[in-house]
């Protein structure tokens, strides 16, 4: 029943805002690496990989903030494209 509710256009937009308000780092990493889902649970390797992605993202994010740019618009810097 909840899946049906979340599939509605209005609720889909509202739920997508959660990535930027409740879990900003997870939302940023999901956006940069184009991940559909990010699970923090699981083996220790999953957690370390997620932590490593967070560390990789922090430097360009800090640089963008110091230069007065949006710290959310760093995808090309992180991926090197």
BABA-135437 format. One record per residue: residue number from 1; residue in one letter; x, y, z of N, C-alpha, C in turn. Coordinates in nm, 3 decimals, always signed. Example, Ala and Ser with C-alpha at 12.3 -4.5 7.8 and 13.67 -1.06 7.14 Angstrom:
2
<atom i="1" aa="A" n_east="+1.319" n_north="-0.569" n_up="+0.780" ca_east="+1.230" ca_north="-0.450" ca_up="+0.780" c_east="+1.320" c_north="-0.330" c_up="+0.780"/>
<atom i="2" aa="S" n_east="+1.285" n_north="-0.225" n_up="+0.708" ca_east="+1.367" ca_north="-0.106" ca_up="+0.714" c_east="+1.290" c_north="+0.003" c_up="+0.787"/>
! end
This chain:
81
<atom i="1" aa="X" n_east="+0.083" n_north="-0.119" n_up="+0.000" ca_east="+0.000" ca_north="+0.000" ca_up="+0.000" c_east="+0.087" c_north="+0.126" c_up="+0.000"/>
<atom i="2" aa="X" n_east="+0.197" n_north="+0.124" n_up="+0.077" ca_east="+0.286" ca_north="+0.240" ca_up="+0.085" c_east="+0.354" c_north="+0.266" c_up="-0.050"/>
<atom i="3" aa="X" n_east="+0.391" n_north="+0.161" n_up="-0.120" ca_east="+0.453" ca_north="+0.177" ca_up="-0.252" c_east="+0.358" c_north="+0.250" c_up="-0.345"/>
<atom i="4" aa="X" n_east="+0.231" n_north="+0.213" n_up="-0.339" ca_east="+0.130" ca_north="+0.278" ca_up="-0.423" c_east="+0.120" c_north="+0.428" c_up="-0.392"/>
<atom i="5" aa="X" n_east="+0.126" n_north="+0.461" n_up="-0.264" ca_east="+0.118" ca_north="+0.601" ca_up="-0.222" c_east="+0.241" c_north="+0.677" c_up="-0.271"/>
<atom i="6" aa="X" n_east="+0.358" n_north="+0.617" n_up="-0.258" ca_east="+0.482" ca_north="+0.684" ca_up="-0.298" c_east="+0.496" c_north="+0.699" c_up="-0.450"/>
<atom i="7" aa="X" n_east="+0.425" n_north="+0.619" n_up="-0.527" ca_east="+0.432" ca_north="+0.628" ca_up="-0.673" c_east="+0.354" c_north="+0.747" c_up="-0.728"/>
<atom i="8" aa="X" n_east="+0.268" n_north="+0.807" n_up="-0.647" ca_east="+0.194" ca_north="+0.923" ca_up="-0.693" c_east="+0.290" c_north="+1.039" c_up="-0.713"/>
<atom i="9" aa="X" n_east="+0.269" n_north="+1.116" n_up="-0.818" ca_east="+0.361" ca_north="+1.223" ca_up="-0.856" c_east="+0.390" c_north="+1.321" c_up="-0.742"/>
<atom i="10" aa="X" n_east="+0.286" n_north="+1.364" n_up="-0.673" ca_east="+0.302" ca_north="+1.461" ca_up="-0.564" c_east="+0.391" c_north="+1.403" c_up="-0.453"/>
<atom i="11" aa="X" n_east="+0.364" n_north="+1.281" n_up="-0.415" ca_east="+0.439" ca_north="+1.218" ca_up="-0.307" c_east="+0.581" c_north="+1.183" c_up="-0.350"/>
<atom i="12" aa="X" n_east="+0.601" n_north="+1.152" n_up="-0.477" ca_east="+0.734" ca_north="+1.121" ca_up="-0.529" c_east="+0.826" c_north="+1.243" c_up="-0.515"/>
<atom i="13" aa="X" n_east="+0.775" n_north="+1.359" n_up="-0.555" ca_east="+0.853" ca_north="+1.483" ca_up="-0.542" c_east="+0.885" c_north="+1.512" c_up="-0.396"/>
<atom i="14" aa="X" n_east="+0.785" n_north="+1.496" n_up="-0.311" ca_east="+0.804" ca_north="+1.523" ca_up="-0.169" c_east="+0.908" c_north="+1.429" c_up="-0.108"/>
<atom i="15" aa="X" n_east="+0.902" n_north="+1.302" n_up="-0.144" ca_east="+0.997" ca_north="+1.204" ca_up="-0.090" c_east="+1.138" c_north="+1.230" c_up="-0.141"/>
<atom i="16" aa="X" n_east="+1.152" n_north="+1.278" n_up="-0.264" ca_east="+1.284" ca_north="+1.308" ca_up="-0.319" c_east="+1.351" c_north="+1.422" c_up="-0.244"/>
<atom i="17" aa="X" n_east="+1.273" n_north="+1.512" n_up="-0.186" ca_east="+1.331" ca_north="+1.621" ca_up="-0.108" c_east="+1.401" c_north="+1.569" c_up="+0.017"/>
<atom i="18" aa="X" n_east="+1.365" n_north="+1.451" n_up="+0.062" ca_east="+1.424" ca_north="+1.393" ca_up="+0.182" c_east="+1.575" c_north="+1.377" c_up="+0.167"/>
<atom i="19" aa="X" n_east="+1.622" n_north="+1.346" n_up="+0.049" ca_east="+1.765" ca_north="+1.325" ca_up="+0.030" c_east="+1.845" c_north="+1.452" c_up="+0.055"/>
<atom i="20" aa="X" n_east="+1.783" n_north="+1.567" n_up="+0.041" ca_east="+1.856" ca_north="+1.691" ca_up="+0.062" c_east="+1.830" c_north="+1.752" c_up="+0.200"/>
<atom i="21" aa="X" n_east="+1.726" n_north="+1.707" n_up="+0.268" ca_east="+1.697" ca_north="+1.765" ca_up="+0.398" c_east="+1.732" c_north="+1.672" c_up="+0.513"/>
<atom i="22" aa="X" n_east="+1.699" n_north="+1.546" n_up="+0.503" ca_east="+1.722" ca_north="+1.452" ca_up="+0.612" c_east="+1.860" c_north="+1.388" c_up="+0.602"/>
<atom i="23" aa="X" n_east="+1.898" n_north="+1.348" n_up="+0.484" ca_east="+2.023" ca_north="+1.276" ca_up="+0.464" c_east="+2.104" c_north="+1.343" c_up="+0.352"/>
<atom i="24" aa="X" n_east="+2.159" n_north="+1.462" n_up="+0.377" ca_east="+2.223" ca_north="+1.535" ca_up="+0.269" c_east="+2.346" c_north="+1.466" c_up="+0.209"/>
<atom i="25" aa="X" n_east="+2.432" n_north="+1.406" n_up="+0.290" ca_east="+2.551" ca_north="+1.342" ca_up="+0.233" c_east="+2.513" c_north="+1.221" c_up="+0.150"/>
<atom i="26" aa="X" n_east="+2.418" n_north="+1.141" n_up="+0.198" ca_east="+2.374" ca_north="+1.026" ca_up="+0.120" c_east="+2.310" c_north="+1.073" c_up="-0.011"/>
<atom i="27" aa="X" n_east="+2.233" n_north="+1.179" n_up="-0.005" ca_east="+2.169" ca_north="+1.232" ca_up="-0.126" c_east="+2.272" c_north="+1.282" c_up="-0.226"/>
<atom i="28" aa="X" n_east="+2.375" n_north="+1.348" n_up="-0.178" ca_east="+2.480" ca_north="+1.399" ca_up="-0.266" c_east="+2.555" c_north="+1.285" c_up="-0.332"/>
<atom i="29" aa="X" n_east="+2.590" n_north="+1.185" n_up="-0.254" ca_east="+2.663" ca_north="+1.070" ca_up="-0.308" c_east="+2.577" c_north="+0.993" c_up="-0.408"/>
<atom i="30" aa="X" n_east="+2.449" n_north="+0.975" n_up="-0.376" ca_east="+2.359" ca_north="+0.907" ca_up="-0.469" c_east="+2.349" c_north="+0.984" c_up="-0.600"/>
<atom i="31" aa="X" n_east="+2.346" n_north="+1.116" n_up="-0.591" ca_east="+2.337" ca_north="+1.199" ca_up="-0.711" c_east="+2.465" c_north="+1.192" c_up="-0.793"/>
<atom i="32" aa="X" n_east="+2.580" n_north="+1.205" n_up="-0.730" ca_east="+2.707" ca_north="+1.207" ca_up="-0.801" c_east="+2.735" c_north="+1.073" c_up="-0.867"/>
<atom i="33" aa="X" n_east="+2.720" n_north="+0.965" n_up="-0.794" ca_east="+2.753" ca_north="+0.833" ca_up="-0.846" c_east="+2.635" c_north="+0.765" c_up="-0.912"/>
<atom i="34" aa="X" n_east="+2.523" n_north="+0.837" n_up="-0.927" ca_east="+2.403" ca_north="+0.789" ca_up="-0.994" c_east="+2.357" c_north="+0.653" c_up="-0.940"/>
<atom i="35" aa="X" n_east="+2.345" n_north="+0.646" n_up="-0.809" ca_east="+2.300" ca_north="+0.524" ca_up="-0.744" c_east="+2.149" c_north="+0.528" c_up="-0.728"/>
<atom i="36" aa="X" n_east="+2.085" n_north="+0.418" n_up="-0.758" ca_east="+1.940" ca_north="+0.410" ca_up="-0.741" c_east="+1.906" c_north="+0.396" c_up="-0.593"/>
<atom i="37" aa="X" n_east="+1.981" n_north="+0.308" n_up="-0.527" ca_east="+1.960" ca_north="+0.286" ca_up="-0.384" c_east="+2.094" c_north="+0.278" c_up="-0.315"/>
<atom i="38" aa="X" n_east="+2.097" n_north="+0.321" n_up="-0.192" ca_east="+2.218" ca_north="+0.317" ca_up="-0.110" c_east="+2.184" c_north="+0.252" c_up="+0.022"/>
<atom i="39" aa="X" n_east="+2.242" n_north="+0.138" n_up="+0.048" ca_east="+2.214" ca_north="+0.069" ca_up="+0.174" c_east="+2.333" c_north="+0.086" c_up="+0.267"/>
<atom i="40" aa="X" n_east="+2.305" n_north="+0.134" n_up="+0.386" ca_east="+2.410" ca_north="+0.144" ca_up="+0.487" c_east="+2.425" c_north="+0.011" c_up="+0.560"/>
<atom i="41" aa="X" n_east="+2.325" n_north="-0.071" n_up="+0.554" ca_east="+2.330" ca_north="-0.201" ca_up="+0.619" c_east="+2.405" c_north="-0.299" c_up="+0.530"/>
<atom i="42" aa="X" n_east="+2.443" n_north="-0.408" n_up="+0.589" ca_east="+2.510" ca_north="-0.510" ca_up="+0.510" c_east="+2.648" c_north="-0.538" c_up="+0.564"/>
<atom i="43" aa="X" n_east="+2.733" n_north="-0.586" n_up="+0.478" ca_east="+2.867" ca_north="-0.623" ca_up="+0.521" c_east="+2.948" c_north="-0.499" c_up="+0.555"/>
<atom i="44" aa="X" n_east="+3.055" n_north="-0.518" n_up="+0.627" ca_east="+3.141" ca_north="-0.405" ca_up="+0.662" c_east="+3.199" c_north="-0.341" c_up="+0.537"/>
<atom i="45" aa="X" n_east="+3.221" n_north="-0.419" n_up="+0.432" ca_east="+3.276" ca_north="-0.364" ca_up="+0.308" c_east="+3.185" c_north="-0.256" c_up="+0.250"/>
<atom i="46" aa="X" n_east="+3.054" n_north="-0.278" n_up="+0.257" ca_east="+2.960" ca_north="-0.177" ca_up="+0.207" c_east="+2.974" c_north="-0.047" c_up="+0.283"/>
<atom i="47" aa="X" n_east="+2.986" n_north="-0.057" n_up="+0.414" ca_east="+2.998" ca_north="+0.063" ca_up="+0.496" c_east="+3.129" c_north="+0.136" c_up="+0.467"/>
<atom i="48" aa="X" n_east="+3.238" n_north="+0.062" n_up="+0.451" ca_east="+3.366" ca_north="+0.126" ca_up="+0.422" c_east="+3.365" c_north="+0.191" c_up="+0.285"/>
<atom i="49" aa="X" n_east="+3.301" n_north="+0.128" n_up="+0.188" ca_east="+3.292" ca_north="+0.186" ca_up="+0.055" c_east="+3.213" c_north="+0.316" c_up="+0.059"/>
<atom i="50" aa="X" n_east="+3.104" n_north="+0.317" n_up="+0.132" ca_east="+3.023" ca_north="+0.437" ca_up="+0.144" c_east="+3.101" c_north="+0.547" c_up="+0.215"/>
<atom i="51" aa="X" n_east="+3.176" n_north="+0.511" n_up="+0.319" ca_east="+3.258" ca_north="+0.609" ca_up="+0.390" c_east="+3.367" c_north="+0.665" c_up="+0.298"/>
<atom i="52" aa="X" n_east="+3.426" n_north="+0.580" n_up="+0.216" ca_east="+3.529" ca_north="+0.626" ca_up="+0.122" c_east="+3.470" c_north="+0.723" c_up="+0.020"/>
<atom i="53" aa="X" n_east="+3.351" n_north="+0.696" n_up="-0.028" ca_east="+3.287" ca_north="+0.789" ca_up="-0.122" c_east="+3.263" c_north="+0.923" c_up="-0.055"/>
<atom i="54" aa="X" n_east="+3.225" n_north="+0.920" n_up="+0.073" ca_east="+3.204" ca_north="+1.045" ca_up="+0.147" c_east="+3.331" c_north="+1.127" c_up="+0.158"/>
<atom i="55" aa="X" n_east="+3.442" n_north="+1.060" n_up="+0.182" ca_east="+3.571" ca_north="+1.130" ca_up="+0.193" c_east="+3.611" c_north="+1.189" c_up="+0.059"/>
<atom i="56" aa="X" n_east="+3.589" n_north="+1.115" n_up="-0.048" ca_east="+3.623" ca_north="+1.163" ca_up="-0.183" c_east="+3.543" c_north="+1.288" c_up="-0.218"/>
<atom i="57" aa="X" n_east="+3.422" n_north="+1.295" n_up="-0.172" ca_east="+3.332" ca_north="+1.406" ca_up="-0.205" c_east="+3.365" c_north="+1.532" c_up="-0.124"/>
<atom i="58" aa="X" n_east="+3.417" n_north="+1.515" n_up="-0.004" ca_east="+3.434" ca_north="+1.630" ca_up="+0.086" c_east="+3.531" c_north="+1.735" c_up="+0.035"/>
<atom i="59" aa="X" n_east="+3.639" n_north="+1.696" n_up="-0.025" ca_east="+3.739" ca_north="+1.794" ca_up="-0.071" c_east="+3.683" c_north="+1.886" c_up="-0.180"/>
<atom i="60" aa="X" n_east="+3.627" n_north="+1.833" n_up="-0.289" ca_east="+3.567" ca_north="+1.923" ca_up="-0.389" c_east="+3.451" c_north="+2.005" c_up="-0.333"/>
<atom i="61" aa="X" n_east="+3.378" n_north="+1.947" n_up="-0.238" ca_east="+3.268" ca_north="+2.021" ca_up="-0.178" c_east="+3.321" c_north="+2.140" c_up="-0.099"/>
<atom i="62" aa="X" n_east="+3.426" n_north="+2.121" n_up="-0.025" ca_east="+3.487" ca_north="+2.229" ca_up="+0.052" c_east="+3.544" c_north="+2.336" c_up="-0.041"/>
<atom i="63" aa="X" n_east="+3.610" n_north="+2.293" n_up="-0.148" ca_east="+3.667" ca_north="+2.386" ca_up="-0.245" c_east="+3.558" c_north="+2.472" c_up="-0.308"/>
<atom i="64" aa="X" n_east="+3.447" n_north="+2.409" n_up="-0.345" ca_east="+3.335" ca_north="+2.483" ca_up="-0.405" c_east="+3.278" c_north="+2.583" c_up="-0.306"/>
<atom i="65" aa="X" n_east="+3.265" n_north="+2.543" n_up="-0.181" ca_east="+3.213" ca_north="+2.634" ca_up="-0.078" c_east="+3.305" c_north="+2.754" c_up="-0.059"/>
<atom i="66" aa="X" n_east="+3.436" n_north="+2.731" n_up="-0.058" ca_east="+3.531" ca_north="+2.841" ca_up="-0.040" c_east="+3.529" c_north="+2.938" c_up="-0.157"/>
<atom i="67" aa="X" n_east="+3.502" n_north="+2.886" n_up="-0.277" ca_east="+3.498" ca_north="+2.970" ca_up="-0.397" c_east="+3.361" c_north="+3.034" c_up="-0.417"/>
<atom i="68" aa="X" n_east="+3.268" n_north="+3.008" n_up="-0.327" ca_east="+3.136" ca_north="+3.069" ca_up="-0.337" c_east="+3.043" c_north="+2.999" c_up="-0.433"/>
<atom i="69" aa="X" n_east="+3.080" n_north="+2.878" n_up="-0.476" ca_east="+2.993" ca_north="+2.800" ca_up="-0.564" c_east="+2.907" c_north="+2.707" c_up="-0.480"/>
<atom i="70" aa="X" n_east="+2.810" n_north="+2.648" n_up="-0.543" ca_east="+2.723" ca_north="+2.554" ca_up="-0.473" c_east="+2.801" c_north="+2.427" c_up="-0.441"/>
<atom i="71" aa="X" n_east="+2.803" n_north="+2.384" n_up="-0.314" ca_east="+2.871" ca_north="+2.260" ca_up="-0.279" c_east="+2.798" c_north="+2.137" c_up="-0.330"/>
<atom i="72" aa="X" n_east="+2.682" n_north="+2.156" n_up="-0.392" ca_east="+2.608" ca_north="+2.043" ca_up="-0.449" c_east="+2.643" c_north="+2.021" c_up="-0.596"/>
<atom i="73" aa="X" n_east="+2.705" n_north="+2.119" n_up="-0.660" ca_east="+2.735" ca_north="+2.110" ca_up="-0.803" c_east="+2.881" c_north="+2.072" c_up="-0.823"/>
<atom i="74" aa="X" n_east="+2.919" n_north="+1.953" n_up="-0.777" ca_east="+3.059" ca_north="+1.911" ca_up="-0.782" c_east="+3.078" c_north="+1.778" c_up="-0.854"/>
<atom i="75" aa="X" n_east="+2.977" n_north="+1.734" n_up="-0.924" ca_east="+2.981" ca_north="+1.603" ca_up="-0.987" c_east="+3.099" c_north="+1.587" c_up="-1.082"/>
<atom i="76" aa="X" n_east="+3.124" n_north="+1.687" n_up="-1.167" ca_east="+3.235" ca_north="+1.674" ca_up="-1.263" c_east="+3.370" c_north="+1.674" c_up="-1.193"/>
<atom i="77" aa="X" n_east="+3.382" n_north="+1.747" n_up="-1.084" ca_east="+3.508" ca_north="+1.748" ca_up="-1.010" c_east="+3.537" c_north="+1.613" c_up="-0.946"/>
<atom i="78" aa="X" n_east="+3.434" n_north="+1.553" n_up="-0.890" ca_east="+3.452" ca_north="+1.424" ca_up="-0.822" c_east="+3.482" c_north="+1.314" c_up="-0.922"/>
<atom i="79" aa="X" n_east="+3.407" n_north="+1.311" n_up="-1.031" ca_east="+3.425" ca_north="+1.204" ca_up="-1.129" c_east="+3.535" c_north="+1.230" c_up="-1.230"/>
<atom i="80" aa="X" n_east="+3.583" n_north="+1.354" n_up="-1.237" ca_east="+3.693" ca_north="+1.386" ca_up="-1.327" c_east="+3.652" c_north="+1.388" c_up="-1.473"/>
<atom i="81" aa="X" n_east="+3.528" n_north="+1.417" n_up="-1.501" ca_east="+3.482" ca_north="+1.421" ca_up="-1.641" c_east="+3.470" c_north="+1.562" c_up="-1.689"/>
! end
